[in-house]
């Protein structure tokens, strides 16, 4: 069985600190790139949804304009005169 040595402890602490700073450095470089991609993807989705809603609105508004309601033939109009 091995006993813990002071140099082993120092090496372990050094590796932990090194990993921490490398991770921090990598996040500073790659986080803005990943965030920009996520924002662009969300923007494209919202534009697609907006375009679909506009198409749906245009289709419904055009269909109501192109089909006028037929007028019902009720009958002949008769002009009544008041009798006293």
C-alpha angles and dihedrals in degrees: 000000000000125000123222114260130206092238091053090053091050091049091050093049090047092052092048092050091044091051091048094053093043089051091049091050093048092049091052090054102040104031095072091048092050092045091051091052091049092049092048091050092051091047091053091050092050092048090051091050091048091049091050092050091049091050091049092048092048092048093051095045092049093048092054092049096049098050110060117192114255115245116240118236102229098172144270119323114240121197110220124205122211113247119206 
